[in-house]
Amino acid sequence: MFQAISHLQTDIEMIHGDFKGKDIVSFDQFEVADLNTLFTVTRQMKRIAENNEPSRLLEGLLVGLLFFEPSSRTFSSFSAAVKRLGGQTIEMQNPEAFSSVSKGETFEDTIQVMEAYTNAIVLRHRISGAAKQAARAASFVPVINAGDGNNEHPTQTLLDMYTLYERFGRLDNLTGLLAGDALNSRTIHSLLRGLSLYENNTMYVLSPRQLQLSRDDFVSLQDRGIRLIEIHREEDIPQDCDFWYWTRVQKERFASAEEYRQAQSEIVVATPELLNKYASKDMILMDPLPRVASVDPAVDADERAVYLRSQIRNGVYTRMALLALVLGRI
Ligand code: NCD
């Protein structure tokens, strides 16, 4: 049951079965029925991409990719998604160095210019809340949040949940271990919102104390009915998790290099030994990537590690589906 109400970011529209023209800013906008729709479309998109089927679904449409923060996967997978469907992109990475932003143009002006050229804007920004601000500034085209500061990353959650759904055939009754930087990881923040839409999910959150979820997030997420159990030591990892979700310490969110080093030194790294000790044989190990001293490359050969396999590919398929739905072509 969807119970989110009080914590809802007020002026964000729920999808309520109709994606067309909607800004996608927070995972709070999704209900179970919307995810069912998106996953059905994702399966069609997977077929198109896997078979290199020419598609004209987004023909004639332009999508602006406006990335104020570094990105490899999210940027390339959005670009691939548009192009796989026959659409085109305008791509601006690091606009603060290479565009009129460097001359002092306001954020709102940049957004309004981009919307004059395009049919949708995909935005990544280091400031939490920037996607919502962009959605307000753009009156004619939808804005899709590709990660805003340490706030949310809803399209990462779409691919993470699709990966879980493909593997387990359900999104309820799951036990997971979310490790790393729970305080700053926007992918953890959106994923917990997503998993809280389903019954009986239990999430262990493993982090050093200074990187645990903010108390506001902890309380508002628990209010939705998801069971959150915070742990701080390797020894407390339960052995019956369906999945592990590892994240790096978000260096760019720290005030000083020293604070970052301190936090990094307290992190539990996913190694073959850790899997041997605590992971069930049927679980999967996920990571939104990039990994920075978070998952040992020696784990890659383990079949349970999906981050360089299905998880990464699902990023293209789910983004294809989202774009087709938001642009009203499906
Ligand atoms: C994540 C992000 O940018 O939040 N990366 C991604 O989009 N796959 C995770 C991260 O940077 O740690």
py3Dmol code that shows the C-alpha trace and the ligand (Angstrom):
import py3Dmol

protein = """\
ATOM      1  CA  MET A   1       0.000   0.000   0.000  1.00  0.00           C
ATOM      2  CA  PHE A   2       1.186   3.471  -0.844  1.00  0.00           C
ATOM      3  CA  GLN A   3       1.132   5.536   2.309  1.00  0.00           C
ATOM      4  CA  ALA A   4       3.234   8.532   1.384  1.00  0.00           C
ATOM      5  CA  ILE A   5       1.426  11.738   2.184  1.00  0.00           C
ATOM      6  CA  SER A   6       2.890  13.963   4.869  1.00  0.00           C
ATOM      7  CA  HIS A   7       6.440  13.993   3.579  1.00  0.00           C
ATOM      8  CA  LEU A   8       5.430  14.524  -0.048  1.00  0.00           C
ATOM      9  CA  GLN A   9       7.250  17.376  -1.717  1.00  0.00           C
ATOM     10  CA  THR A  10       4.236  19.593  -2.024  1.00  0.00           C
ATOM     11  CA  ASP A  11       4.115  20.956  -5.557  1.00  0.00           C
ATOM     12  CA  ILE A  12       5.197  17.771  -7.301  1.00  0.00           C
ATOM     13  CA  GLU A  13       2.521  16.031  -9.279  1.00  0.00           C
ATOM     14  CA  MET A  14       1.784  12.349  -8.761  1.00  0.00           C
ATOM     15  CA  ILE A  15       1.969  10.268 -11.913  1.00  0.00           C
ATOM     16  CA  HIS A  16      -1.379   8.583 -11.205  1.00  0.00           C
ATOM     17  CA  GLY A  17      -1.236   6.436 -14.313  1.00  0.00           C
ATOM     18  CA  ASP A  18      -0.459   9.268 -16.704  1.00  0.00           C
ATOM     19  CA  PHE A  19       3.205   9.979 -17.408  1.00  0.00           C
ATOM     20  CA  LYS A  20       2.659  12.271 -20.368  1.00  0.00           C
ATOM     21  CA  GLY A  21       4.228  15.692 -19.909  1.00  0.00           C
ATOM     22  CA  LYS A  22       5.003  15.130 -16.207  1.00  0.00           C
ATOM     23  CA  ASP A  23       8.196  16.252 -14.548  1.00  0.00           C
ATOM     24  CA  ILE A  24       9.957  13.305 -12.878  1.00  0.00           C
ATOM     25  CA  VAL A  25      11.618  14.854  -9.874  1.00  0.00           C
ATOM     26  CA  SER A  26      11.118  12.481  -6.950  1.00  0.00           C
ATOM     27  CA  PHE A  27      10.286   8.844  -6.411  1.00  0.00           C
ATOM     28  CA  ASP A  28       7.422  10.117  -4.247  1.00  0.00           C
ATOM     29  CA  GLN A  29       5.487  10.622  -7.486  1.00  0.00           C
ATOM     30  CA  PHE A  30       5.291   6.884  -8.219  1.00  0.00           C
ATOM     31  CA  GLU A  31       2.683   4.355  -7.155  1.00  0.00           C
ATOM     32  CA  VAL A  32       2.816   0.605  -7.670  1.00  0.00           C
ATOM     33  CA  ALA A  33       0.562   0.794 -10.739  1.00  0.00           C
ATOM     34  CA  ASP A  34       2.948   3.299 -12.378  1.00  0.00           C
ATOM     35  CA  LEU A  35       5.866   0.938 -11.827  1.00  0.00           C
ATOM     36  CA  ASN A  36       3.869  -1.926 -13.320  1.00  0.00           C
ATOM     37  CA  THR A  37       3.250   0.188 -16.425  1.00  0.00           C
ATOM     38  CA  LEU A  38       6.866   1.243 -16.644  1.00  0.00           C
ATOM     39  CA  PHE A  39       8.178  -2.296 -16.242  1.00  0.00           C
ATOM     40  CA  THR A  40       5.828  -3.600 -18.943  1.00  0.00           C
ATOM     41  CA  VAL A  41       7.141  -0.959 -21.346  1.00  0.00           C
ATOM     42  CA  THR A  42      10.710  -1.687 -20.195  1.00  0.00           C
ATOM     43  CA  ARG A  43      10.373  -5.294 -21.381  1.00  0.00           C
ATOM     44  CA  GLN A  44       9.441  -4.035 -24.868  1.00  0.00           C
ATOM     45  CA  MET A  45      12.359  -1.633 -24.801  1.00  0.00           C
ATOM     46  CA  LYS A  46      14.747  -4.384 -23.805  1.00  0.00           C
ATOM     47  CA  ARG A  47      13.711  -6.352 -26.868  1.00  0.00           C
ATOM     48  CA  ILE A  48      14.285  -3.339 -29.124  1.00  0.00           C
ATOM     49  CA  ALA A  49      17.741  -2.660 -27.685  1.00  0.00           C
ATOM     50  CA  GLU A  50      18.887  -6.276 -27.495  1.00  0.00           C
ATOM     51  CA  ASN A  51      17.935  -6.930 -31.100  1.00  0.00           C
ATOM     52  CA  ASN A  52      19.130  -3.540 -32.358  1.00  0.00           C
ATOM     53  CA  GLU A  53      15.641  -3.040 -33.783  1.00  0.00           C
ATOM     54  CA  PRO A  54      15.344   0.315 -35.518  1.00  0.00           C
ATOM     55  CA  SER A  55      12.692   2.306 -33.674  1.00  0.00           C
ATOM     56  CA  ARG A  56      10.908   5.517 -34.621  1.00  0.00           C
ATOM     57  CA  LEU A  57       9.183   5.942 -31.296  1.00  0.00           C
ATOM     58  CA  LEU A  58      10.920   9.241 -30.501  1.00  0.00           C
ATOM     59  CA  GLU A  59      11.415  10.314 -34.113  1.00  0.00           C
ATOM     60  CA  GLY A  60      11.226  14.087 -34.507  1.00  0.00           C
ATOM     61  CA  LEU A  61      11.881  14.708 -30.818  1.00  0.00           C
ATOM     62  CA  LEU A  62      14.865  16.332 -29.156  1.00  0.00           C
ATOM     63  CA  VAL A  63      15.919  15.732 -25.568  1.00  0.00           C
ATOM     64  CA  GLY A  64      18.306  18.106 -23.787  1.00  0.00           C
ATOM     65  CA  LEU A  65      20.842  16.477 -21.485  1.00  0.00           C
ATOM     66  CA  LEU A  66      22.011  19.158 -19.092  1.00  0.00           C
ATOM     67  CA  PHE A  67      24.610  17.763 -16.713  1.00  0.00           C
ATOM     68  CA  PHE A  68      26.111  20.189 -14.203  1.00  0.00           C
ATOM     69  CA  GLU A  69      27.852  17.321 -12.362  1.00  0.00           C
ATOM     70  CA  PRO A  70      30.114  14.562 -13.720  1.00  0.00           C
ATOM     71  CA  SER A  71      28.370  11.433 -14.932  1.00  0.00           C
ATOM     72  CA  SER A  72      29.275   8.412 -17.042  1.00  0.00           C
ATOM     73  CA  ARG A  73      26.416   5.914 -16.847  1.00  0.00           C
ATOM     74  CA  THR A  74      23.430   8.171 -16.369  1.00  0.00           C
ATOM     75  CA  PHE A  75      24.522  10.553 -19.124  1.00  0.00           C
ATOM     76  CA  SER A  76      25.429   7.869 -21.657  1.00  0.00           C
ATOM     77  CA  SER A  77      22.436   5.700 -20.918  1.00  0.00           C
ATOM     78  CA  PHE A  78      20.007   8.606 -21.392  1.00  0.00           C
ATOM     79  CA  SER A  79      21.775   9.475 -24.628  1.00  0.00           C
ATOM     80  CA  ALA A  80      21.624   5.829 -25.745  1.00  0.00           C
ATOM     81  CA  ALA A  81      17.964   5.591 -24.745  1.00  0.00           C
ATOM     82  CA  VAL A  82      16.930   8.577 -26.861  1.00  0.00           C
ATOM     83  CA  LYS A  83      18.939   7.409 -29.854  1.00  0.00           C
ATOM     84  CA  ARG A  84      17.805   3.782 -29.649  1.00  0.00           C
ATOM     85  CA  LEU A  85      14.284   5.152 -30.075  1.00  0.00           C
ATOM     86  CA  GLY A  86      15.125   7.362 -33.047  1.00  0.00           C
ATOM     87  CA  GLY A  87      15.196  10.666 -31.157  1.00  0.00           C
ATOM     88  CA  GLN A  88      18.022  13.179 -30.927  1.00  0.00           C
ATOM     89  CA  THR A  89      19.845  14.887 -28.096  1.00  0.00           C
ATOM     90  CA  ILE A  90      21.419  18.216 -27.270  1.00  0.00           C
ATOM     91  CA  GLU A  91      24.155  17.423 -24.790  1.00  0.00           C
ATOM     92  CA  MET A  92      25.708  19.889 -22.375  1.00  0.00           C
ATOM     93  CA  GLN A  93      28.139  18.569 -19.826  1.00  0.00           C
ATOM     94  CA  ASN A  94      29.751  20.881 -17.351  1.00  0.00           C
ATOM     95  CA  PRO A  95      27.804  23.976 -18.494  1.00  0.00           C
ATOM     96  CA  GLU A  96      29.468  25.999 -15.767  1.00  0.00           C
ATOM     97  CA  ALA A  97      32.685  25.834 -17.785  1.00  0.00           C
ATOM     98  CA  PHE A  98      31.441  25.650 -21.356  1.00  0.00           C
ATOM     99  CA  SER A  99      28.239  27.642 -21.663  1.00  0.00           C
ATOM    100  CA  SER A 100      26.764  31.034 -20.880  1.00  0.00           C
ATOM    101  CA  VAL A 101      26.467  29.865 -17.282  1.00  0.00           C
ATOM    102  CA  SER A 102      30.155  30.787 -17.062  1.00  0.00           C
ATOM    103  CA  LYS A 103      29.191  34.346 -18.070  1.00  0.00           C
ATOM    104  CA  GLY A 104      26.768  34.552 -15.171  1.00  0.00           C
ATOM    105  CA  GLU A 105      23.535  33.344 -16.760  1.00  0.00           C
ATOM    106  CA  THR A 106      20.978  32.313 -14.156  1.00  0.00           C
ATOM    107  CA  PHE A 107      19.913  28.706 -13.767  1.00  0.00           C
ATOM    108  CA  GLU A 108      16.330  29.615 -14.700  1.00  0.00           C
ATOM    109  CA  ASP A 109      17.436  31.283 -17.941  1.00  0.00           C
ATOM    110  CA  THR A 110      19.549  28.275 -18.912  1.00  0.00           C
ATOM    111  CA  ILE A 111      16.555  25.997 -18.334  1.00  0.00           C
ATOM    112  CA  GLN A 112      14.192  28.207 -20.328  1.00  0.00           C
ATOM    113  CA  VAL A 113      16.615  28.381 -23.235  1.00  0.00           C
ATOM    114  CA  MET A 114      16.997  24.598 -23.243  1.00  0.00           C
ATOM    115  CA  GLU A 115      13.245  24.138 -23.197  1.00  0.00           C
ATOM    116  CA  ALA A 116      12.891  26.380 -26.232  1.00  0.00           C
ATOM    117  CA  TYR A 117      15.069  23.944 -28.189  1.00  0.00           C
ATOM    118  CA  THR A 118      13.864  20.607 -26.881  1.00  0.00           C
ATOM    119  CA  ASN A 119      10.924  18.381 -25.972  1.00  0.00           C
ATOM    120  CA  ALA A 120      12.292  17.295 -22.582  1.00  0.00           C
ATOM    121  CA  ILE A 121      15.176  18.168 -20.283  1.00  0.00           C
ATOM    122  CA  VAL A 122      17.227  15.648 -18.315  1.00  0.00           C
ATOM    123  CA  LEU A 123      19.052  17.449 -15.522  1.00  0.00           C
ATOM    124  CA  ARG A 124      21.845  16.511 -13.180  1.00  0.00           C
ATOM    125  CA  HIS A 125      22.950  19.064 -10.623  1.00  0.00           C
ATOM    126  CA  ARG A 126      25.067  19.162  -7.490  1.00  0.00           C
ATOM    127  CA  ILE A 127      22.435  21.151  -5.579  1.00  0.00           C
ATOM    128  CA  SER A 128      19.700  19.274  -3.791  1.00  0.00           C
ATOM    129  CA  GLY A 129      16.344  20.602  -5.043  1.00  0.00           C
ATOM    130  CA  ALA A 130      17.715  21.798  -8.403  1.00  0.00           C
ATOM    131  CA  ALA A 131      15.439  19.445 -10.350  1.00  0.00           C
ATOM    132  CA  LYS A 132      12.372  20.859  -8.679  1.00  0.00           C
ATOM    133  CA  GLN A 133      13.610  24.379  -9.363  1.00  0.00           C
ATOM    134  CA  ALA A 134      14.150  23.491 -13.018  1.00  0.00           C
ATOM    135  CA  ALA A 135      10.689  21.939 -13.233  1.00  0.00           C
ATOM    136  CA  ARG A 136       9.246  25.221 -11.994  1.00  0.00           C
ATOM    137  CA  ALA A 137      11.277  27.233 -14.512  1.00  0.00           C
ATOM    138  CA  ALA A 138      10.311  25.034 -17.474  1.00  0.00           C
ATOM    139  CA  SER A 139       6.659  25.608 -18.294  1.00  0.00           C
ATOM    140  CA  PHE A 140       6.437  23.709 -21.558  1.00  0.00           C
ATOM    141  CA  VAL A 141       8.589  20.608 -21.388  1.00  0.00           C
ATOM    142  CA  PRO A 142       9.022  17.892 -18.752  1.00  0.00           C
ATOM    143  CA  VAL A 143      12.144  17.869 -16.591  1.00  0.00           C
ATOM    144  CA  ILE A 144      13.638  14.536 -15.516  1.00  0.00           C
ATOM    145  CA  ASN A 145      15.854  14.464 -12.441  1.00  0.00           C
ATOM    146  CA  ALA A 146      19.096  12.614 -13.207  1.00  0.00           C
ATOM    147  CA  GLY A 147      20.417  13.195  -9.680  1.00  0.00           C
ATOM    148  CA  ASP A 148      20.236  16.365  -7.562  1.00  0.00           C
ATOM    149  CA  GLY A 149      22.882  16.732  -4.865  1.00  0.00           C
ATOM    150  CA  ASN A 150      22.422  14.248  -2.055  1.00  0.00           C
ATOM    151  CA  ASN A 151      18.664  14.318  -2.489  1.00  0.00           C
ATOM    152  CA  GLU A 152      17.267  11.867  -5.055  1.00  0.00           C
ATOM    153  CA  HIS A 153      18.031   9.917  -8.208  1.00  0.00           C
ATOM    154  CA  PRO A 154      14.665   8.525  -9.316  1.00  0.00           C
ATOM    155  CA  THR A 155      15.742   7.026 -12.650  1.00  0.00           C
ATOM    156  CA  GLN A 156      18.513   5.061 -10.932  1.00  0.00           C
ATOM    157  CA  THR A 157      15.804   3.602  -8.707  1.00  0.00           C
ATOM    158  CA  LEU A 158      13.757   2.599 -11.734  1.00  0.00           C
ATOM    159  CA  LEU A 159      16.650   0.520 -13.023  1.00  0.00           C
ATOM    160  CA  ASP A 160      17.508  -0.817  -9.566  1.00  0.00           C
ATOM    161  CA  MET A 161      13.928  -1.917  -8.954  1.00  0.00           C
ATOM    162  CA  TYR A 162      13.603  -3.398 -12.416  1.00  0.00           C
ATOM    163  CA  THR A 163      16.782  -5.391 -11.732  1.00  0.00           C
ATOM    164  CA  LEU A 164      15.296  -6.698  -8.480  1.00  0.00           C
ATOM    165  CA  TYR A 165      11.975  -7.442 -10.152  1.00  0.00           C
ATOM    166  CA  GLU A 166      13.610  -9.370 -12.985  1.00  0.00           C
ATOM    167  CA  ARG A 167      15.610 -11.436 -10.528  1.00  0.00           C
ATOM    168  CA  PHE A 168      13.003 -12.146  -7.859  1.00  0.00           C
ATOM    169  CA  GLY A 169       9.684 -11.685  -9.683  1.00  0.00           C
ATOM    170  CA  ARG A 170       8.462  -9.455  -6.861  1.00  0.00           C
ATOM    171  CA  LEU A 171       9.261  -6.229  -5.039  1.00  0.00           C
ATOM    172  CA  ASP A 172       7.666  -7.113  -1.717  1.00  0.00           C
ATOM    173  CA  ASN A 173       8.901  -9.430   1.034  1.00  0.00           C
ATOM    174  CA  LEU A 174      12.505  -8.562   0.268  1.00  0.00           C
ATOM    175  CA  THR A 175      15.363  -8.328   2.727  1.00  0.00           C
ATOM    176  CA  GLY A 176      18.211  -6.118   1.590  1.00  0.00           C
ATOM    177  CA  LEU A 177      21.485  -4.737   2.819  1.00  0.00           C
ATOM    178  CA  LEU A 178      22.223  -1.158   1.771  1.00  0.00           C
ATOM    179  CA  ALA A 179      25.827  -0.301   2.514  1.00  0.00           C
ATOM    180  CA  GLY A 180      28.095   2.709   2.336  1.00  0.00           C
ATOM    181  CA  ASP A 181      27.102   6.356   2.476  1.00  0.00           C
ATOM    182  CA  ALA A 182      23.441   6.304   3.510  1.00  0.00           C
ATOM    183  CA  LEU A 183      23.599   9.952   4.496  1.00  0.00           C
ATOM    184  CA  ASN A 184      24.620  11.267   1.093  1.00  0.00           C
ATOM    185  CA  SER A 185      23.754   8.600  -1.431  1.00  0.00           C
ATOM    186  CA  ARG A 186      20.832   9.861  -3.487  1.00  0.00           C
ATOM    187  CA  THR A 187      20.479   6.397  -4.992  1.00  0.00           C
ATOM    188  CA  ILE A 188      19.837   4.938  -1.526  1.00  0.00           C
ATOM    189  CA  HIS A 189      17.364   7.725  -0.750  1.00  0.00           C
ATOM    190  CA  SER A 190      15.291   7.069  -3.860  1.00  0.00           C
ATOM    191  CA  LEU A 191      15.565   3.287  -3.585  1.00  0.00           C
ATOM    192  CA  LEU A 192      14.195   3.335  -0.038  1.00  0.00           C
ATOM    193  CA  ARG A 193      11.266   5.408  -1.252  1.00  0.00           C
ATOM    194  CA  GLY A 194      10.655   2.900  -4.028  1.00  0.00           C
ATOM    195  CA  LEU A 195      10.859  -0.180  -1.813  1.00  0.00           C
ATOM    196  CA  SER A 196       8.565   1.420   0.731  1.00  0.00           C
ATOM    197  CA  LEU A 197       5.734   1.242  -1.818  1.00  0.00           C
ATOM    198  CA  TYR A 198       5.621  -2.534  -1.295  1.00  0.00           C
ATOM    199  CA  GLU A 199       4.619  -4.709   1.652  1.00  0.00           C
ATOM    200  CA  ASN A 200       6.958  -6.285   4.130  1.00  0.00           C
ATOM    201  CA  ASN A 201      10.358  -5.097   2.984  1.00  0.00           C
ATOM    202  CA  THR A 202      13.186  -5.077   5.508  1.00  0.00           C
ATOM    203  CA  MET A 203      16.323  -3.095   4.808  1.00  0.00           C
ATOM    204  CA  TYR A 204      19.508  -3.305   6.839  1.00  0.00           C
ATOM    205  CA  VAL A 205      21.476  -0.097   6.435  1.00  0.00           C
ATOM    206  CA  LEU A 206      25.197  -0.617   7.067  1.00  0.00           C
ATOM    207  CA  SER A 207      27.301   2.509   7.484  1.00  0.00           C
ATOM    208  CA  PRO A 208      29.625   4.252   9.897  1.00  0.00           C
ATOM    209  CA  ARG A 209      27.557   6.321  12.335  1.00  0.00           C
ATOM    210  CA  GLN A 210      28.501   9.614  10.710  1.00  0.00           C
ATOM    211  CA  LEU A 211      27.128   8.328   7.390  1.00  0.00           C
ATOM    212  CA  GLN A 212      23.843   6.924   8.624  1.00  0.00           C
ATOM    213  CA  LEU A 213      20.573   8.255   7.192  1.00  0.00           C
ATOM    214  CA  SER A 214      19.620  11.717   8.388  1.00  0.00           C
ATOM    215  CA  ARG A 215      17.161  11.421  11.273  1.00  0.00           C
ATOM    216  CA  ASP A 216      14.495  13.147   9.138  1.00  0.00           C
ATOM    217  CA  ASP A 217      14.907  10.564   6.378  1.00  0.00           C
ATOM    218  CA  PHE A 218      14.973   7.701   8.866  1.00  0.00           C
ATOM    219  CA  VAL A 219      11.730   8.756  10.536  1.00  0.00           C
ATOM    220  CA  SER A 220       9.854   9.690   7.370  1.00  0.00           C
ATOM    221  CA  LEU A 221      10.863   6.465   5.626  1.00  0.00           C
ATOM    222  CA  GLN A 222       9.913   4.292   8.577  1.00  0.00           C
ATOM    223  CA  ASP A 223       6.552   6.033   8.703  1.00  0.00           C
ATOM    224  CA  ARG A 224       5.834   4.489   5.325  1.00  0.00           C
ATOM    225  CA  GLY A 225       6.024   0.984   6.734  1.00  0.00           C
ATOM    226  CA  ILE A 226       9.417  -0.163   5.455  1.00  0.00           C
ATOM    227  CA  ARG A 227      11.473  -1.830   8.217  1.00  0.00           C
ATOM    228  CA  LEU A 228      14.839  -0.116   8.570  1.00  0.00           C
ATOM    229  CA  ILE A 229      17.536  -1.651  10.733  1.00  0.00           C
ATOM    230  CA  GLU A 230      20.713   0.378  11.086  1.00  0.00           C
ATOM    231  CA  ILE A 231      23.923  -1.550  11.659  1.00  0.00           C
ATOM    232  CA  HIS A 232      27.507  -0.366  11.904  1.00  0.00           C
ATOM    233  CA  ARG A 233      29.645  -3.482  12.011  1.00  0.00           C
ATOM    234  CA  GLU A 234      30.352  -6.237   9.553  1.00  0.00           C
ATOM    235  CA  GLU A 235      29.470  -8.841  12.200  1.00  0.00           C
ATOM    236  CA  ASP A 236      25.872  -7.632  12.239  1.00  0.00           C
ATOM    237  CA  ILE A 237      25.219  -8.412   8.564  1.00  0.00           C
ATOM    238  CA  PRO A 238      22.421 -10.996   8.381  1.00  0.00           C
ATOM    239  CA  GLN A 239      22.969 -14.042   6.197  1.00  0.00           C
ATOM    240  CA  ASP A 240      19.555 -14.148   4.576  1.00  0.00           C
ATOM    241  CA  CYS A 241      19.559 -11.010   2.407  1.00  0.00           C
ATOM    242  CA  ASP A 242      18.038 -11.223  -1.067  1.00  0.00           C
ATOM    243  CA  PHE A 243      20.299  -8.463  -2.243  1.00  0.00           C
ATOM    244  CA  TRP A 244      23.171  -6.224  -1.258  1.00  0.00           C
ATOM    245  CA  TYR A 245      23.342  -2.672  -2.559  1.00  0.00           C
ATOM    246  CA  TRP A 246      26.791  -1.185  -2.149  1.00  0.00           C
ATOM    247  CA  THR A 247      27.575   2.533  -2.512  1.00  0.00           C
ATOM    248  CA  ARG A 248      30.749   4.577  -2.421  1.00  0.00           C
ATOM    249  CA  VAL A 249      31.417   7.347   0.090  1.00  0.00           C
ATOM    250  CA  GLN A 250      30.263  10.502  -1.720  1.00  0.00           C
ATOM    251  CA  LYS A 251      33.511  12.433  -1.607  1.00  0.00           C
ATOM    252  CA  GLU A 252      32.051  15.539  -3.263  1.00  0.00           C
ATOM    253  CA  ARG A 253      29.593  16.071  -0.384  1.00  0.00           C
ATOM    254  CA  PHE A 254      32.268  16.397   2.323  1.00  0.00           C
ATOM    255  CA  ALA A 255      33.407  19.683   3.797  1.00  0.00           C
ATOM    256  CA  SER A 256      37.043  18.599   4.036  1.00  0.00           C
ATOM    257  CA  ALA A 257      39.391  15.960   2.654  1.00  0.00           C
ATOM    258  CA  GLU A 258      40.127  14.869   6.209  1.00  0.00           C
ATOM    259  CA  GLU A 259      36.451  14.156   6.995  1.00  0.00           C
ATOM    260  CA  TYR A 260      36.210  12.148   3.797  1.00  0.00           C
ATOM    261  CA  ARG A 261      39.317  10.118   4.609  1.00  0.00           C
ATOM    262  CA  GLN A 262      38.008   9.404   8.085  1.00  0.00           C
ATOM    263  CA  ALA A 263      34.641   8.187   6.778  1.00  0.00           C
ATOM    264  CA  GLN A 264      36.264   6.138   4.043  1.00  0.00           C
ATOM    265  CA  SER A 265      38.491   4.394   6.556  1.00  0.00           C
ATOM    266  CA  GLU A 266      35.435   3.150   8.460  1.00  0.00           C
ATOM    267  CA  ILE A 267      33.586   1.696   5.510  1.00  0.00           C
ATOM    268  CA  VAL A 268      33.007  -2.042   5.024  1.00  0.00           C
ATOM    269  CA  VAL A 269      34.284  -3.139   1.616  1.00  0.00           C
ATOM    270  CA  ALA A 270      32.490  -5.891  -0.327  1.00  0.00           C
ATOM    271  CA  THR A 271      35.139  -8.566  -0.850  1.00  0.00           C
ATOM    272  CA  PRO A 272      34.966 -12.251  -1.839  1.00  0.00           C
ATOM    273  CA  GLU A 273      35.578 -13.055   1.842  1.00  0.00           C
ATOM    274  CA  LEU A 274      32.633 -10.907   2.937  1.00  0.00           C
ATOM    275  CA  LEU A 275      30.376 -12.675   0.449  1.00  0.00           C
ATOM    276  CA  ASN A 276      31.633 -16.071   1.578  1.00  0.00           C
ATOM    277  CA  LYS A 277      30.840 -15.234   5.154  1.00  0.00           C
ATOM    278  CA  TYR A 278      27.501 -13.463   4.925  1.00  0.00           C
ATOM    279  CA  ALA A 279      25.896 -13.722   1.480  1.00  0.00           C
ATOM    280  CA  SER A 280      23.313 -16.341   0.558  1.00  0.00           C
ATOM    281  CA  LYS A 281      23.878 -18.292  -2.639  1.00  0.00           C
ATOM    282  CA  ASP A 282      20.761 -16.820  -4.295  1.00  0.00           C
ATOM    283  CA  MET A 283      21.335 -13.166  -3.512  1.00  0.00           C
ATOM    284  CA  ILE A 284      22.508 -10.486  -5.953  1.00  0.00           C
ATOM    285  CA  LEU A 285      25.104  -7.809  -5.357  1.00  0.00           C
ATOM    286  CA  MET A 286      24.216  -4.416  -6.820  1.00  0.00           C
ATOM    287  CA  ASP A 287      26.088  -1.115  -7.022  1.00  0.00           C
ATOM    288  CA  PRO A 288      24.929   2.036  -8.834  1.00  0.00           C
ATOM    289  CA  LEU A 289      28.609   2.682  -9.664  1.00  0.00           C
ATOM    290  CA  PRO A 290      31.101   4.248  -9.775  1.00  0.00           C
ATOM    291  CA  ARG A 291      32.743   2.087  -7.128  1.00  0.00           C
ATOM    292  CA  VAL A 292      35.533   3.733  -5.253  1.00  0.00           C
ATOM    293  CA  ALA A 293      37.088   1.356  -2.757  1.00  0.00           C
ATOM    294  CA  SER A 294      33.596   0.002  -2.109  1.00  0.00           C
ATOM    295  CA  VAL A 295      33.394  -3.269  -4.064  1.00  0.00           C
ATOM    296  CA  ASP A 296      36.577  -5.246  -4.593  1.00  0.00           C
ATOM    297  CA  PRO A 297      37.038  -6.047  -8.331  1.00  0.00           C
ATOM    298  CA  ALA A 298      37.817  -9.612  -7.232  1.00  0.00           C
ATOM    299  CA  VAL A 299      34.057  -9.973  -6.689  1.00  0.00           C
ATOM    300  CA  ASP A 300      33.244  -9.244 -10.350  1.00  0.00           C
ATOM    301  CA  ALA A 301      33.653 -12.839 -11.456  1.00  0.00           C
ATOM    302  CA  ASP A 302      31.021 -13.972  -8.940  1.00  0.00           C
ATOM    303  CA  GLU A 303      27.754 -14.650 -10.799  1.00  0.00           C
ATOM    304  CA  ARG A 304      25.856 -12.868  -8.047  1.00  0.00           C
ATOM    305  CA  ALA A 305      27.527  -9.541  -8.903  1.00  0.00           C
ATOM    306  CA  VAL A 306      25.126  -7.853 -11.345  1.00  0.00           C
ATOM    307  CA  TYR A 307      26.462  -4.282 -11.379  1.00  0.00           C
ATOM    308  CA  LEU A 308      28.412  -4.689 -14.607  1.00  0.00           C
ATOM    309  CA  ARG A 309      25.822  -7.041 -16.074  1.00  0.00           C
ATOM    310  CA  SER A 310      22.026  -6.731 -15.894  1.00  0.00           C
ATOM    311  CA  GLN A 311      21.946  -3.695 -13.608  1.00  0.00           C
ATOM    312  CA  ILE A 312      23.854  -1.464 -15.975  1.00  0.00           C
ATOM    313  CA  ARG A 313      21.967  -2.586 -19.075  1.00  0.00           C
ATOM    314  CA  ASN A 314      18.643  -2.065 -17.357  1.00  0.00           C
ATOM    315  CA  GLY A 315      19.565   1.613 -17.105  1.00  0.00           C
ATOM    316  CA  VAL A 316      19.091   2.016 -20.836  1.00  0.00           C
ATOM    317  CA  TYR A 317      15.868  -0.014 -21.032  1.00  0.00           C
ATOM    318  CA  THR A 318      14.127   1.730 -18.132  1.00  0.00           C
ATOM    319  CA  ARG A 319      15.152   5.164 -19.411  1.00  0.00           C
ATOM    320  CA  MET A 320      13.851   4.297 -22.872  1.00  0.00           C
ATOM    321  CA  ALA A 321      10.545   3.353 -21.271  1.00  0.00           C
ATOM    322  CA  LEU A 322      10.376   6.490 -19.139  1.00  0.00           C
ATOM    323  CA  LEU A 323      11.143   8.791 -22.068  1.00  0.00           C
ATOM    324  CA  ALA A 324       8.586   7.100 -24.328  1.00  0.00           C
ATOM    325  CA  LEU A 325       5.935   7.457 -21.612  1.00  0.00           C
ATOM    326  CA  VAL A 326       6.758  11.023 -20.561  1.00  0.00           C
ATOM    327  CA  LEU A 327       6.950  12.161 -24.176  1.00  0.00           C
ATOM    328  CA  GLY A 328       3.560  10.586 -24.804  1.00  0.00           C
ATOM    329  CA  ARG A 329       4.706   8.213 -27.520  1.00  0.00           C
ATOM    330  CA  ILE A 330       3.432   5.057 -25.829  1.00  0.00           C
TER     331      ILE A 330
END
"""
ligand_1 = """\
12
NCD
C 25.322 7.532 -8.697
C 25.038 9.006 -8.557
O 25.449 9.808 -9.371
O 24.359 9.329 -7.598
N 25.863 7.228 -9.930
C 25.000 6.911 -10.926
O 24.259 7.732 -11.386
N 24.985 5.634 -11.328
C 26.100 6.954 -7.595
C 27.372 7.631 -7.212
O 27.822 8.596 -7.822
O 27.967 7.140 -6.260
"""
view = py3Dmol.view(width=600, height=400)
view.addModel(protein, "pdb")
view.setStyle({"model": 0}, {"cartoon": {"style": "trace"}})
view.addModel(ligand_1, "xyz")
view.setStyle({"model": 1}, {"stick": {}})
view.zoomTo()
view.show()
